[in-house]
Amino acid sequence: MNSLPLEGVRVADFTWIGAGSFTTKLLADHGAEVIKVESRERMDSLRSSRPYKNGIPGINRSGYFADRNSSKRSITLNLKTEAGQNLARHLIAQSDIVANNFTPGTMEKFGLGYDAVRGLKNDIIYISMSMQGDSGPESKYLGYGLTIGALTGLQHLSGLPEREPAGTGTNFSDHIPNPCHAAFAILAALRHRRRTGEGQYIDVAQTEPTIALIGPTMIDYSVNGANTDRTGNERAPISPHGVYPCSGQDRWIAISASSDRAWRALVEVIGTPDWSTYEAYATGVGRWSRRKEIDAHLGAKTKDWIAEKLMDRLQDAGVAAGVVNTAADVVDRDTQLVHRGHWVKLNHPEMGPSIYNAPPFRIIGASPVPRSPAPLLGQHTDEICSEVFGLGASEIEAFRRDGVLS
């Protein structure tokens, strides 16, 4: 296997919780040396988030934290102490990237803001990922994934029109738009530095990548004054476009016939029932105007199919279709994820064998996967103090006794 693309890059990682930790996970899984800075005084709160391995709580037993922090090393530094801040500066001076997703002003309180850090290393790449960015009238607002989803309108658009917003079921902005935009920005900054020798200050307001998800809705409002409401599974002007029952307990399939050709292929797969030949269903406009009728007819046919068999038949015919998987399906029975080697099992020092997500993409010539399990809190403190700071055993013990390495 060729070397990973980010080997030789060191990241001083001050991120926590979702989007920030996933950003640095992407870097770590691709070969970067990511040193996660925590403290028992203020540990990553994701360590206290369910699910716990075997249902047993513990700061080193969160599956959520583990998946977000694969391939990293952990050092405990008490940044409330002057010595802890000095060690953090020492780390930064030997790093390529500094990452944080605190509320603006937090890093400055520790003497680790961009201006101070640039004085330590003038080609540093410094990324800050707050909810509303580092400046402006709302920059001091604290926000999390669900907050961002509500503020941007993503939650408002999720659900059925006759009900309250359902939301996305998880902190979607933490999983897709924000960490991916941030990681891409860091890669661009690394390329820029390689070409020019200049560092970068990257200010990611996490509301902005999330707003990009609903671009058409924003444009429709800006241009037409249209205030889009929830539409459930409908996507105008496509019909059928929905989720339909299948044989078995709570089994479903998502189907979308976005063209006349796809519609003809769909009805052929399900046996060309009489209702599918109605003249009114021959055009996209006609199908959209009668979409509820079609949904009822189609559901009556799909309910007798095994979901996986129907999916295969439809996909072979060129119709977009996918089984609605349970968590167990995704982990144990999704053939595509198995083929891609998506799930990686690593032996965690406390939880034992545990599964991790590999990156959702592959790079030709390299196989980036989680290389090591998530670290225990402070697991690598001594070795980082020795390797990076050049401290001896007695100095490390003195710092620990004084509460600096806590």
Secondary structure, 3 states (H helix, E strand, C coil): CCCCCCCCCEEEECCCCCHHHHHHHHHHHCCCEEEEEECCCCCCHHHHCCCEHHHCCCCCCEHHHHHHCCCEEEEECCCCCHHHHHHHHHHHHCCCEEEECCCCCHHHHCCCCHHHHHHHCCCCEEEEEECCCCCCCCCCCCCCHHHHHHHHCCCCCCCCCCCCCCCCCCCHHHHCHHHHHHHHHHHHHHHHHHHHCCCEEEEEECHHHHHHHCHHHHHHHHHHCCCCCCCCCCECCECCEEEEECCCCCCEEEEECCCHHHHHHHHHHCCCCHHHHCHHHCCHHHHHHCHHHHHHHHHHHHCCCCHHHHHHHHHHCCCEEEECCCHHHHHHHCHHHHHHCCEEEEEECCCEEEEEECCCCCECCECCCCCCCCCCCCCCHHHHHHHCCCCCHHHHHHHHHCCCCC
